[in-house]
Amino acid sequence: MKKVRQILAILGLATIIFVAAPPVAAQAAWDCPTSNMCVWDSTNGTGKRCAWHDRDADWHNSPTVCSWAKNWPVRSARNNSRVNVYIFDTPHVVIGADPILTLSPGSSRSQVRFYGSWHYFY
């Protein structure tokens, strides 16, 4: 019986420690580093994020790979840079092609749905 009480006491202590542990901080909505352009797989700047500090001609291969963007749509985007960002859905811009999204400095867009491929800052 004494052994059973010891085990129950240990389990009770473990439960208290587990329940009392502080929660792990989640990434804040719209968390995008300064001078970067960011996209998320969920609305309102939440979910998985990809961030770039410079132009990227291929989100799927290099220099910065956004692993989910090829098979999952961008649902929100933020331009935390000081210049306009133009996002395209094709790997190479055709002369005269319009971007699928243009973000002015400091702007954010939510409730969007597109498959991004590359972007440039201007």
Secondary structure, 3 states (H helix, E strand, C coil): CHHHHHHHHHHHHHHHHHHHCCCCCCCCCCCCCCCCEEEECCCCCCCCEEEECCCECCCCCCCCCCCCCCCCCECEEEECCCCCEEEECCCCCCCCCCCCEEECCCCEECCCCECCCEEEEC
